[in-house]
């Protein structure tokens, strides 16, 4: 299997995923992303998100669904994120 990456007009073929990731995957995070990761460390230890943490993640990822996220009870947020983080 050949993997190809388009860089402008140059086509760079890869036969393995590892070299592609090593050469092209960024190893640095955006400052806002790093701040969110730091903020979510307690959630990782407790194994669920609070409604505020879930809202922060959704604001970071895609704010379009915020009104749907806010409509969930704290119990539903805890239950759903507990299942998600366990998988």
N, C-alpha and C positions, 0 to 999 in steps of 0.2 A: 504494500500500500504506500502510495506517495502522498505526502501532505504538501500543499503549496501555499505560500504566503505572498500576497501581492504588496510590494513596497513601491508605490508610485507606478512606474512603468516596468520595473524590474520584477521578474518572477523568480522566487527563490524556492527550490524544491527541497523537501525534507522527507527522508524515508522513515525517520523515527521521531516520535513526539519529544523525547528528552532533549535533543539538540535545539529544537525549535523553542521550547520553554526556557532553556538555559540562555539562549541568545536574545530572546525577544520579550520575555516576561519581566515586567517591572518588579523590582524588589523593594521599592519604596512606596509608602502609603501617603495619601493626601493628609494634610493636617487635620481636617474635619473628621476624616475616617479614623485616624489615630485617636482623636479625642473621644469619639463614640465608642471605640473598642475599649478604651480605658474606663469609660462610664459603665460599660456593660460587664465588666469583670465580676462584680458581685452576683449578677444574674447567672453567670456560668457556674459559680460555686453553689448557688441555691437551686439551680436547674430549672428556673422559670423566669419569665419577664413580668415586670409590673406593667400596668397600663401605660404609665409614663415612659418606660423603657421601650415598649412596643411602639408607641407613637414616635419616639426619637428615631428608631430604626426605620419606620415607614417614611418619616420626613426625609431621612437620608437617602433612602432607596427610591421612593416614588410617592410624592405627597398627594396624588390624586385620590387615593382611597382613605384618606384620613377620617372623613366623616363616618365611614363604615367601621373603621377601627375604634373610634370614640364611642360607637353605639354598643360595644361589647362590655359586659359587666366585668369587674375585676376577677371574679371566679372563672368566667369563660376564658379570659386572657391567660390566667394562670394555668388552667387545665390544657388549653390548646398549645401553649408554648412549652409546657412541661412535656407533653407528648412529642412535640417537634424536636426539642433539645435532647430527648432520650434516644432518638433514632440516629 
